[in-house]
Amino acid sequence: MAETTFGDIALEVRSKNAGPFWVTMELFMRNPEDYALAAAPEIINEDAIAFLYCVRAEDVQIFRIPSLNVVKISFPRPVPQGGLLDRDIHAGQHHVPLASLATPPRTAGR
């Protein structure tokens, strides 16, 4: 049986520039139950994001917005936007590791 990922259960997972030096990613969850899973600090936290994106955990900012069922994550870009080594000028593909992150096993009825 294949693992369920956040990309499978989210309404949308996206990434974008937050200025020339920051990337922002957003997990738009379908319902409060799935939001609770994404917002759980033991699942998505600064250390997990640091590991996925090879950034320092202390540079990661996570904003949990329960009224919108959204988790927003920001961290410094590895290289400035438009720089010689920038491979994704719009940060449009940075969400892929987050979307590929496996969710914990779900209980019966979910």
Secondary structure, 3 states (H helix, E strand, C coil): CCCCEHHHHEEEEEEEECCCCEEEEEEEECCHHHHHHHHCCCCCCHHHHHHHHCCCHHHCEEEEEHHHCEEEEEEECCCCCCCCCCCCCCCCCCCHHHHCCECCCCCCCC
